[in-house]
């Protein structure tokens, strides 16, 4: 039995099947995404969604879907599925699905009378091309297949509607056609590895609806253009490969490419391999640079996310070279930022005050997993330059105060990972002494001193240790509140600190170096366990704190107010579990395994084989937000690796 497998009973139940999505991507920023029954439910869904830099910074849906029709004895059986107004679904192709599995690549088995057809989808590495292989497993009579492409040619944040501007022209290419709906877009090449007839039959399919957008309070319908259909006969045991991409391909190579792409995939045959497979989807290579995308389907590369996610996505999989390539790009951005130069790399939010702190902590993970010697060789100078930049108070939005702590203003602009805003202002205005900033600052001073000690730089080591001692004392004076946990932030301009119980204090326990004593760390950990821990991560706010709002539902403004007011975040659970192991060692291994069970369940839900952005903070902990989130996958992977080392 396959690990990720759904039988006919689930596939024909649209209430359940439409909640499960499947994502494939390449390393060029393009992707293919839909539900497991191939019914698009988001405006971000599509068989071929690609970046087009000439048009803008977003992705663009070129090929929305591809409807298959089985023809036997003159009777047509359409395997497609679309939602239209009034909760109407057509043409109900899901009723022919016998099973779906995702062990190697997304594979659907259809049964239409005596016809058994297998469909496999792969996304080509480093090429913006979706490949679909159809294999006729069984048939008792002559069988014909028709493939009908639904075209959108639009930005993922917009919709297309019937209009007279559409270009209906097409040109024949080898075993297919190329077409382009609008000027400025690239040509879309649709080809097969077998001779076929393209029947030009242009039409608009009007009023296609996307229920996920309706849930989110957005516009939710569009019209899709169908230029015609491809028709060919297929014999029992034969495989026919369809390709849609931005360049023409030798059709004789399609079978070989499909075989190769299937072969090199990490099999999703267990929890760990699902996470590794998902990790690879966040790699992004463009213009000779390497990045980590923050998530799918709408996030770009963000500096903080990249530094938090990088160790788990790469080092936990023993992909050291990938770490080094991404860090090379990040170093370029860091040095340009510190020099006050315009960024030449495509990393967003580099100016945020904690980015450099997370960068040093990321390098610290490299030292732990690879070696301190190699770390010093590759990143010793970078760490020194970052710490000098911060110590000399050169950062435009992060100040080092007289008490040694770092201070940042966040009342007017959200500056931490809790970055939701309303009317241009932060919903959670974390400002002043921010707890995770200072936990990172203390940790980084100690790590930098460790590097100096290894290098024999005694004077620098002494200076850093002295600073760390001062920071540690101030940290305890400022953040310890006498109630067993830490203030989330303390702003000297306020009459009182923020007493909300939030998960950001867990970093003071999870990081390698902590300014807290062992009893203080255990108290913080216990509060996180009692008030914040859920089966899907740590809540962003305790139910006992004012403003608790755990359900991420409704229109945009309603969701913004819930974003960091009680929702559960899996990536925080990664640091929580690491803190647990720091405190209790092997005695809590079984507890960590039980926590991980809550995430293994997600391999079969939401977007199969990966972990979404967040969950509601209350039962039944529904998945919300982006369907696949880099920091979440990374941190759970990192804990799985740590657990393996403990065992």
N, C-alpha and C positions, 0 to 999 in steps of 0.2 A: 504494500500500500504506500502511495506517495505521502510525503510529509504534509504538503499543502495540497489538499484534494477536496473537491466538493462534488457531490453526486447529483443526480437528476432532481432529487427531492428539493434540494436547496436552490439549484439553478432555475427551476421553474417557479420558485416563490419570489416574485419580484420585490416584495417588501423586504426580504433579507438580501437577495442578490444585488440589488441596486446600492446597498450600503457598502459593498466590498469593491474596492478599486485595485487596479494593477498598474504599476509604473515601470517603464523601461526608459533608459536614457543612454546617451553616449558621453564622451568626454569633451564634447564641443558645445555643450549647453543646450542641445536639443533633446526632446523627449517624446515618448508616446504614452498616452495615459487614457484609460477609460474604466468602466466597471467590468466585472468578470463576465458579464453577459453582453459586452460591447455596446451598451446603451450609454451614450454620453449624458452625464448629469450635471456637469459644470461647464462654464464657458472656457475653462482652461483645458478641457479634455480635447483630445484629437489623436489621430493615428500618426501624424507628422507635424510636430510643433517645433519651430526652429528660430534661432536668433537671426535677425536681418539687420546688421549694424547700420546699413544705409537708410533704414526707415526709422530707427530709434533704438532705445535701450531695452525694449521689451522683447518677448518671444511672440511668434506669429503662427496661427493655426492655418496651415495650407490644406492638408487633407484631413477633414474632420472624421470621416468614417468610410468604410467600404462594405457595402452590402453584397452578400453572396446569395445566389439563387441556384438551386439544384433543379435540373430539368430532366425528367424521365417520362417517356411515352407522351411527350407534348404537355405534360403537367408541370407547373412551376411551383417550387417550394422555396419561399424567401426566408433566409436565415437571419436577416437584419432585425434591428429593434431600435425604435425611436419613440420618444414621448411627445405627444401633441396635446393640444388644449383639452381640458375636461378630463384629465387623467386617462386619456386614450393612448394606448400603445399600439404601434404598428411597425412592421408586419408580424410581430409576435414570434420571431425566430427562436426565442429562448425555449419554446416548448419542444424544440427538436434536440436540445442539448442533452446529452447523456451523462457527460462528466467534464470537469475542468481540473487540471492540475498545473502546478507551477514549479515543479522540482528543478527542471533544467531551464526551460523557457515557458511562457504562458501557452498552454495547450488546451484546446477545446475539441471534444469529440461530439459530432452531430450524428443523429440517426434519423433518416427520412425513409420510412418503409424499409426496403432492402439495402438502402445506401448508408454506408458508414463513412463519414468524412472527418479527417483530422486536420485541424488548423493550428499551426505553430507560428508565433510572432517573435522576431528578434530585431533589435536595433543595432545597426552596424557601428563598431567602434570608430571614433574619429571621422565618421562620415554621417552627414545628415540624411540617413536613409532607413526607412522601415522595410523589413523583408518579411513576407508572409508565405509560408510553405503549406500547400494543400496536398494531402495524401489521401487517395481513395482506398480505404481499407477493405471495403466490400461493396459489391454491386452485382445485381443479377441481370442487368440489362444495360444498354447503351446509356451513358450518363454525360450530360453537358453542364458546364458551370458558367454562370454569368457573374461578373464582378462589376458593381455599379459604384463609382467613387462620388462621395459627397464633399464638395469643395467649399472652403470658407474664405481663405485669403484675407485674414484680418488679424489685428492685434488681440492678444489674449484678454485684454481688458475691455474689448469692444464687441460689437455684433455686426453681422452682415445681413442686409435685407435686399429683397428683390429690387433691382434697379436696371436702368437702360445703359449704364456705363460699362457693364461687364463685357469683357472681350471673349466672344465665343469661339474665336479661331483656335485651331490646333494644328499641329504638324505631326506627320507620321515619323516615328523613329523605329529602330529595330524592335520588332515585336511589341510595339506600343505607341504611345503618343507623348508629346510635350504640349503644355498649355500654360497660360498665365492670365488670370482674371483681370488684373489691374496693372497699369504702368507703374514701374518702380519696384515691383515684386520680381523675384527670380522665377524662371521657368520651373514647372513641376513636371518631372519625367516619370511616367508610369509605364512599366515594361514587365514582360513575363519571359520566362526561359523557354516558352513554347509558342509557336505561331498561333495567332488568334485573330478574330475579327473584332475590330472596334466599330460599334454601331453608334453613329452620331445621333443622339436623341436629347437635345438640350431641354432642360426644364428646371424649375425652382420647386423645392419642397418647402412649403411655407408653414410657419408656426411651430418649429421644433422648440421644445421647452427644456430648460435645465433646472430641475427642482432644487438642487443645492444652492443655486443663486437666489431662488425664491425664498428659501429658508434664511438667507443672509440679508434679505431686504433689498436686493438689487433687481434690475431688469433681468428677465429670464427667458426671452424667446428670440429666435432669429430664423431667417430663411437660408437654406443651403442650395447651392447650385450643383446640378448633376449634368455633366456634358454628354453622357451616354453610358455605354457599358461594353466591357470586353467579354467575348464569348469563345469558348473552346471546349472540345471534347476531352474527357479524362477517363483513362482505363483503370481497372482494378489493379492496385499495387503501384500505380504511377504517382509521382510527386510533381507538382507544378509550382513554381516559385514566382511570386509577384513582388515587384520592387517599386517603391515610390521615393524619389530623391531629387536633389537639386542639380544633378548632373547625369548625363547619359552613361549607361554601363553596358559592358559587353554581356549580352544575355546568356552567352555560353558559360559565363563565370558565376551565374547566380546560384546554381546548385552547390558549387564548391564553397562560395561565400557563406551560404546558409549553413552548410555542414560545419564550417570553421567557427562561425559565430556561436553556434550551439555548443560546440566542443569546449570553447574557452570559458564558458560561463561557470562561475562558482555555483555548484549545485545547491539548491535550497532544500536539503534533505534533513536538516535539524536546525535548532534555534540559533546556534553559533554561525552556521553557514548562511542562514538568512540575513543575519546582521552583517556579515562580511560582504555578501552580495549587495546589500543595501548601501554599505559604506562606499563601495565603488561608484555608486550612482552620483555621489556628490563631487567627484573629481571633475575639474573643469580646466581644460587646456586650450588657450587661445593666444595667438601672437607670440608664441614662444614662452609664455608664462603659465604657471600652474596655480590653481586656486581651489578653494573648497566652497561650493554653493551652500548657503545657509539652509535651504530646504526647497521642496517642491510643493505646489507648482509655481509660486510667485516670488520667492526670495532670490536675491542676488548674493554675491560674495560680500559678507560683512566682516569687518576686521575682528571684532570681539568673538563672534561665532567661529571664525576660522581658527583662532588661537585656542579656544576651548575645545573644539572638535578635533583638531588635527592629531593629537596623540592617540585618541581612541580609534579614529578612522584608519590610521596608518601603523603606528608602532604596535598596537594591540594585535595587528594582523601580520606582524613581522615584515611590513612594507616600509623599511627604513628609507629606501631611495625616494619613495613618494613623499615622505615627510620632508626630506632634504630639498626636493624640488619645490614644494610649496613654501617652505621656509625661505628659500632663496628669493622667491617673489615677494614674500612678506618683508624680508630684510630690505629689499629695494624700496618698498613703500615706507617702511619705518624711517629709513635714512633720509628719504626725500621730505617726509613730514618734519623730522627734527631739524633739517636744514632750511625749512620754510619754503621749499620748492613745490611746484605743482606736481601732483602724482601722475606718473606715467603708467601705473598699474591700475587694474579695475577692481580696487578694494574700497568699498564704501565705509564711511563712519570711522576713518582712521583718526579723526581728531578727538574722539571720545576719550575722557581722562583715564579710563581704566585699561585701554588697549595695550599700552606699553607694559603695564603690570601683568596682564595676561600673557603677553609675549614672553616675558622672562619665565613665568610659571610653565609655559609650554616647553621652553628649552630645558627646564628642570626635568620634565618628564623624559626628554631625550637622554639626559644624563643618567637617569635611573634605569632606563630600559636598555640603552645601548652601552654607554660607559662614560664616566666623567672625563677620561682622557680624550675620547673622540669629541665629546661636547666642547671641551676647552679648545680643541684644535679648530672646530668649525664655527663655534658660536661664542667663544670666550670674549673676543673683542666686541661683539655686538652687545652682549650682556653688560660689559663694562661701560660702553658708550651710552646705553639706555639709562643705566643707573646714575652715571655722571650727569646726564641731561636732567634727570629728575631731582637729584640731590642739589644741583645748582639752580633749581627753581626756574628752569627754562620753559617748562610746559605751559602753554597759554591758558589751560583750564584746570590744572592740578597744582596746588601750592603745597609746599612743605612748611608746616607751621613751627613755631618755637618749641612746642612740646614734642616735635618729631613726627607727628601724624600728618597724613596728607588730607587736604581739604579741597572740596570742589563745590561750585554753585550749581544747584539743580532746580531752583524754583521757577525759572522762566523757560528752561529747556530740559527735557528728560535726558539724563546723561548716563544712566545705568541700564542694565539689561531690562529693568522694569520701565519700559519706554512708552507706554500708552499715553496718548494725549487727547484732550477735548478742548475745542476752541483755541487751539494753538498752545495750550498750557499742559504741563504734566498732570496726570490724574493722581499719580503718587509722586509728590514733589520731594524726592530724596535729595537732601542738600546738606552741606557741611561736612562733618566727619562721617563717612559712609562705611559701614562695618566691613563689607567684603573688600573694599579698596584698601583699608588699613590692614586687614588680615593678609592680603596679597603683598602689601608693602613690607610688612614684617618678614614674611616668608622669603621675599626676594632679597632683602638685605642679608639674611642668614645664608641664602644660597650663594649670593655673590661673595660673601666672606669665605664660603667653602671653596669656591673657585680660586680665590686669592691664596688660600692656604695650600691648595694643590699646586699652584704656580710658584709658591715660595715668596709671594708678595706680602711680607709680614706687616708692613706699615698700612697698606690698604686694608688688609684683613682686620687689623686692630681698629681702624676707623669705622669700618662697617659693623663690627661687633658692638662697638660703643654706641653707634646710632641705633642698632637693633635693640640694645638694652633699654635705651631711652624710649623707643617706640613701644616696646613691650610693656613698660611701666605705665606709659600714658594710655595705651590701649585699655588696660584693665581699669584705670581710673575713669576713663570716659565712657566705656561701653558696658561694664558690669553694673547691673542695676539692683542687685540684692534680691531679685526674685528668681534667680536660677537661670536667667537667659541674658542675652545682649540686646541693647538698644539697636534698632535698625540703622538709625542715623541720628546724629546730634549736631544741631546747628546753634552756634553761640548766639545768633541773633534772635532765637526763640526763647520764650520764657521757660519752656520745658522740652525735654527730648521726646522722640517718638517711641511710645511704649508698645506699639503694635508687635505682635509675635510673627516674625517673618523668617523665611528659610535662609536668608543671606548670612546669618550667624554660623551656619554649618561649616563655612569655609575656614573659620578660625579653629575648627577641630579636624577638618579633612586634609588641609595642606600639610606638607612635610614638616614645617616648622610652625609651632603655635605659640602665641604670646600668653596663653592661659595655662594655669596649673592643671594637673590631672583631674582633681576633683571638680574644678570649674568646667573643664571640657566635658566631663560626664554629665554635669548638670545641664549644659547646653544641649548635649545629645539627647538626654531624656525628655526635655521639653519638645524638641523636634519630633521625637518618637510619639509622644502623647498627643500633641496638638496639630502636627503637620503631616505626618506620614499617612499615605494612602496606598492602595495596591498599585497605583499608577504614578507614584512620585511624591514629591513634597508639595503641599499646598503653598501658594504664594502668600497666604494670610491665614492665621488661625481662626477657626469658627468663634472663638471667644473674644476676638478683637472687633472693634467697631468697623462697620463698612464691609463686613464679610459678604461676598457676592460670588458664589461658586459656580453658577451656571452660565456658561459662555454661549448664549443663544440670543436670537432676535436681530434687529437691525444693527448697523455698524456702531452707532453711538452707544447702544445698550451693551454690545459686546466689548467695546473699548473700556467701559466702566467695570467690566468683570474680568478683564484680561489678566490683571495681577492682583485681584482682590479675593482670591480663594481658589482659583483654578490650580490643578495639579500638574507639575512639570517633571517629566522623567529624568532629564539631565541632572536635576538637583539630587535625585535619588542615587545617582552615581557617586556624588561626593558624600552623601549620607552613608552609603554602604562602605566607602573607603574610610570614613571616620569611625564607623563601627569596628572595622578590622584594626585600625590604629589602636583603639581603646581596649578591645577584648580579644584580639588575635583569633586563634583557631576555635575558641569556645563558641564563637557566633557564626561559624561557617554554615550550619544548617539554617540559621535565621536568614542569612544572605541568600541562600538558595530558595527559600520560601518567598522572599521579596522578588526575586527574579522570575518566579512563576507568573506573577502578574503581568510581566512584559512578554513572556512567551505566548500568552494568550493572544496578544496583538498580532502575531504572525498570521492569524486566520481571520482578522477583522480589519475594518477601515481600509487601509491600503495594505494588501497582503504582503507579508515578508519584511515589513519595516515598522517604524514607530512614528506616530503623528506628533504634531507640535505640542499638544497639551490635552488635558482631560478635565471634565467637570470635577469640582472638588468634593461633591457629594455623590453617594451611590445613585444610579449604577455606574458612575464614572464614564460617561460617554466621551468618545474621542472627539476632539475639536481642532479647528485651525488647519494649518498646512498638513497635507497627507503624509509627508515624510520629512523629518527634521533632523539635520545633521548632528546637532549637539546631543540629542536624545540617543540616537543610534550609537554615537561615539562613546558616550559615558557608560551605557550598558555594556558595550563591547569591552571597554577598559576594565570594568568590574569583573566580567567573565574571565578576562585574562589574569587579573589579580587573584581571583578565586582559584584559578588553575595553578598559579605559582604557590599559593598557600597549601594546596593539596599535594 
